[in-house]
Amino acid sequence: MKVKFAVLGAGYIGKRHAEMIVRNENAELTGFADIRPADTLGLDAFGVPLYNSLDDLLSNGPEFDVLNIATPNGLHGKQAIQAIKAGKHIVIEKPMALTKAECEQIIFQAMANHKLVFCVMQNRYSPPSVWIKNLLDEGTLGKIQMVQVNCYWNRDERYYKAGNWKGLQELDGGTLFTQFSHFIDIMYWLFGDITDIKGRFEDFTHQSNTEFEDSGIVHFSFLNGGLGSFNYSTSVWDKNFESSLTIIGSNGTVKIGGQYMNEVEYCHIKDYTMPLLPPSNPANDYGPYKGSAANHNYVIDNVINSIHQKIAPTTNALEGMKVVEMIERIYGNNPYFPAKKGLLGDNYFS
Ligand SMILES: NC(=O)c1ccc[n+]([C@@H]2O[C@H](COP(=O)([O-])OP(=O)(O)OC[C@H]3O[C@@H](n4cnc5c(N)ncnc54)[C@H](O)[C@@H]3O)[C@@H](O)[C@H]2O)c1
């Protein structure tokens, strides 16, 4: 039987979810909900009804099994809880929510109502991610000594536009939540939790269009051993430079790079020959700027197979919560939060 989906938030990534649902022969798209008027959303080709809120969808919409939440970050928690209480499984776009406390409430409600929660971290499906995960699980790199993640991207006035949720503390949450949570997720998935976090943060080029920092240098220890650093910025001029992961192990060294960790740039490991990896999917293309890997098809497959009890969720709610919790701890020292909060005023429409 086909799994029935509805999509909440019919913006850029909500439409991507819808496309992947429509393309999947075991899935059916039943409707959308969005607060914006239909003529601004470009949904005609999908041929399914649009409801003007989650309340409207749940009260007046069709029967469906799974709600895909693709609204601004700060709304995920409340909407997920409402949908679970209404008996839906949920797929939540990253980040799961903006606080660990909200994630805990989602998990509590999901358990109480016997519903599944899927978080979207589609970079895990990229061939270099799958390859390095296996290599680390097998211990091929030996003892992990140092890990360095560098995410140097461009997000400028072409991205942060007045009237949008992006850049607002309450709805966006910050650079690590919106741009780089994929890479926090990959780091956690590969190396586990971090401790003894020290960070320095700056706002180089976003004084007038975000309420938070644009750059940070963060270093820490892994609970499993080894030192790590996470360096990030959205102030790179004109276009993304790279998202890379360098691993120094006792048996060898690996660097995965490219714009979104999509290419193995260096691999030198004792008694090991690098296999040929399948090509990565291209990055999500937003016109002037590029995002993470376009792998949402795998997410929909995973949801369907998990509901049919064939496999477990690839990114489950506990992992989604862990990413949020790690970002909260990293931001714990950030002086830019209180300093810039409220800078843009209450200019969002929702
Ligand atoms: N996985 C990825 O690679 C990836 C990429 C981009 C965005 N995202 C995530 O997807 C989410 C959406 O991002 P986007 O870039 O599509 O944003 P967007 O602004 O293009 O779309 C958000 C949509 O939500 C709608 N909305 C706002 N408030 C609502 C409400 N109360 N009820 C219903 N709809 C509401 C807006 O009208 C808009 O159409 C964010 O959480 C973002 O972090 C994930």
Ligand as a Chemical Component Dictionary entry (heavy atoms), coordinates in Angstrom:
data_LIG
# 
_chem_comp.id                   LIG 
_chem_comp.type                 NON-POLYMER 
_chem_comp.pdbx_formal_charge   0 
_chem_comp.three_letter_code    LIG 
# 
loop_
_chem_comp_atom.comp_id 
_chem_comp_atom.atom_id 
_chem_comp_atom.alt_atom_id 
_chem_comp_atom.type_symbol 
_chem_comp_atom.charge 
_chem_comp_atom.model_Cartn_x 
_chem_comp_atom.model_Cartn_y 
_chem_comp_atom.model_Cartn_z 
_chem_comp_atom.pdbx_ordinal 
LIG N1  N1  N 0  18.112 19.557 3.877  1  
LIG C1  C1  C 0  18.564 20.613 3.234  2  
LIG O1  O1  O 0  19.581 20.571 2.529  3  
LIG C2  C2  C 0  17.840 21.906 3.350  4  
LIG C3  C3  C 0  18.062 22.903 2.404  5  
LIG C4  C4  C 0  17.353 24.094 2.532  6  
LIG C5  C5  C 0  16.474 24.285 3.584  7  
LIG N2  N2  N 1  16.305 23.301 4.497  8  
LIG C6  C6  C 0  15.379 23.479 5.626  9  
LIG O2  O2  O 0  14.045 23.448 5.110  10 
LIG C7  C7  C 0  13.228 24.379 5.822  11 
LIG C8  C8  C 0  12.603 25.348 4.816  12 
LIG O3  O3  O 0  13.640 26.046 4.144  13 
LIG P1  P1  P 0  13.380 26.724 2.694  14 
LIG O4  O4  O 0  14.708 27.140 2.204  15 
LIG O5  O5  O -1 12.520 25.854 1.875  16 
LIG O6  O6  O 0  12.541 28.037 3.151  17 
LIG P2  P2  P 0  11.435 28.803 2.320  18 
LIG O7  O7  O 0  11.304 30.149 2.948  19 
LIG O8  O8  O 0  11.696 28.706 0.850  20 
LIG O9  O9  O 0  10.095 27.960 2.630  21 
LIG C9  C9  C 0  9.450  27.970 3.878  22 
LIG C10 C10 C 0  7.953  27.933 3.611  23 
LIG O10 O10 O 0  7.266  27.785 4.864  24 
LIG C11 C11 C 0  6.099  28.600 4.802  25 
LIG N3  N3  N 0  5.625  28.884 6.151  26 
LIG C12 C12 C 0  6.083  29.817 7.032  27 
LIG N4  N4  N 0  5.378  29.772 8.175  28 
LIG C13 C13 C 0  4.448  28.783 8.023  29 
LIG C14 C14 C 0  3.443  28.250 8.852  30 
LIG N5  N5  N 0  3.244  28.733 10.080 31 
LIG N6  N6  N 0  2.677  27.241 8.358  32 
LIG C15 C15 C 0  2.865  26.765 7.106  33 
LIG N7  N7  N 0  3.830  27.234 6.267  34 
LIG C16 C16 C 0  4.598  28.222 6.730  35 
LIG C17 C17 C 0  6.539  29.841 4.047  36 
LIG O11 O11 O 0  5.433  30.563 3.526  37 
LIG C18 C18 C 0  7.426  29.227 2.969  38 
LIG O12 O12 O 0  6.684  28.937 1.796  39 
LIG C19 C19 C 0  14.126 25.026 6.858  40 
LIG O13 O13 O 0  13.996 24.336 8.071  41 
LIG C20 C20 C 0  15.527 24.822 6.309  42 
LIG O14 O14 O 0  16.522 24.770 7.323  43 
LIG C21 C21 C 0  16.962 22.117 4.385  44 
# 
loop_
_chem_comp_bond.comp_id 
_chem_comp_bond.atom_id_1 
_chem_comp_bond.atom_id_2 
_chem_comp_bond.value_order 
_chem_comp_bond.pdbx_ordinal 
LIG N1  C1  SING 1  
LIG C1  O1  DOUB 2  
LIG C1  C2  SING 3  
LIG C2  C3  SING 4  
LIG C2  C21 DOUB 5  
LIG C3  C4  DOUB 6  
LIG C4  C5  SING 7  
LIG C5  N2  DOUB 8  
LIG N2  C6  SING 9  
LIG N2  C21 SING 10 
LIG C6  O2  SING 11 
LIG C6  C20 SING 12 
LIG O2  C7  SING 13 
LIG C7  C8  SING 14 
LIG C7  C19 SING 15 
LIG C8  O3  SING 16 
LIG O3  P1  SING 17 
LIG P1  O4  DOUB 18 
LIG P1  O5  SING 19 
LIG P1  O6  SING 20 
LIG O6  P2  SING 21 
LIG P2  O7  DOUB 22 
LIG P2  O8  SING 23 
LIG P2  O9  SING 24 
LIG O9  C9  SING 25 
LIG C9  C10 SING 26 
LIG C10 O10 SING 27 
LIG C10 C18 SING 28 
LIG O10 C11 SING 29 
LIG C11 N3  SING 30 
LIG C11 C17 SING 31 
LIG N3  C12 SING 32 
LIG N3  C16 SING 33 
LIG C12 N4  DOUB 34 
LIG N4  C13 SING 35 
LIG C13 C14 SING 36 
LIG C13 C16 DOUB 37 
LIG C14 N5  SING 38 
LIG C14 N6  DOUB 39 
LIG N6  C15 SING 40 
LIG C15 N7  DOUB 41 
LIG N7  C16 SING 42 
LIG C17 O11 SING 43 
LIG C17 C18 SING 44 
LIG C18 O12 SING 45 
LIG C19 O13 SING 46 
LIG C19 C20 SING 47 
LIG C20 O14 SING 48 
# 
